[in-house]
Amino acid sequence: MVKDEKYQLLTTQIKALVEGEDDVVSVMANVSAAIHEAMGFFWTGFYVVCGDELRLGPFQGPVACMHIGYGRGVCGTAWQRGETVVVPDVELFPGHIACSSLSRSEIVVPVWDAGGKVRAVLDIDSRELATFDDVDRRWLEKIVQLIP
């Protein structure tokens, strides 16, 4: 199955999974699990905006950094810019925060609230270089819109 087809099926499954749910923590937990299982990524999870930092939220994978400052690392940069950040090689990203030395590439997608503010980010890491592209960005941006 090609990547677009996998994401299309995954998005349909996530819509059904979260329909009518209003508990954001539960939804984030199941969304991260569904993405992680379907796509086989190294680490998949959320960091939630709490004051001037991102705090670790629901995730799948090995232990992770618990606090990330605004504008720091890939997650903090996506939050600061208010846009998805795709990093083909984390070693080349200035200020990358290495929660795991096994992570080689990364994508971080902002999650917006109803008022137009970033309230969380979806962070996904891969053990392979250049895993993420515009297909991932497009589908993951659709998926995070399903979070209540």
HELIX and SHEET records of a PDB file:
HELIX    1   1 LYS A    3  VAL A   18  1                                  16    
HELIX    2   2 VAL A   24  MET A   39  1                                  16    
HELIX    3   3 GLY A   73  ARG A   81  1                                   9    
HELIX    4   4 VAL A   90  LEU A   92  5                                   3    
HELIX    5   5 ASP A  134  VAL A  144  1                                  11    
SHEET    1   A 6 HIS A  67  GLY A  69  0                                        
SHEET    2   A 6 GLU A  53  GLN A  60 -1                                        
SHEET    3   A 6 TRP A  43  CYS A  50 -1                                        
SHEET    4   A 6 VAL A 118  SER A 126 -1                                        
SHEET    5   A 6 SER A 105  TRP A 112 -1                                        
SHEET    6   A 6 VAL A  85  VAL A  87 -1                                        
END                                                                             
